[in-house]
Amino acid sequence: MFAVVRTGGKQYRVAAGDKIAVEKLAGEAGDKITLGDVLLAGKDGEVADIAGVTVAAEIIAQAKSEKVIVFKKRRRHNYRRKNGHRQQMTLLRIVSVG
């Protein structure tokens, strides 16, 4: 069985055993959480009713994603700014869907 869940403003298609990286969620490594915003559920290519469908997940780790370099420049004005950013993320293992 699979489900489409929304967390952190993004949508993810998940099934039992999947590992996903989402925007930072509260909790420590090893904690169990429930992803409640289920948009779609299905099994064997057929859409199922989402009433009562819950997605249980386990937090693997709290980490940072890849560094993004922000470089600003204005021509002929001697203006250069270099900045970096690493977004906080949470690694999840989907335990069950259903």
Secondary structure, DSSP 8 states (H G I E B T S, - for coil): -EEEEEETTEEEEEETT-EEEEE--S--TT-EEEE--EEEEEETTEEE--TT--EEEEEEEEEE---EEEEEEETTTTEEEEEEE--EEEEEEEEEE-
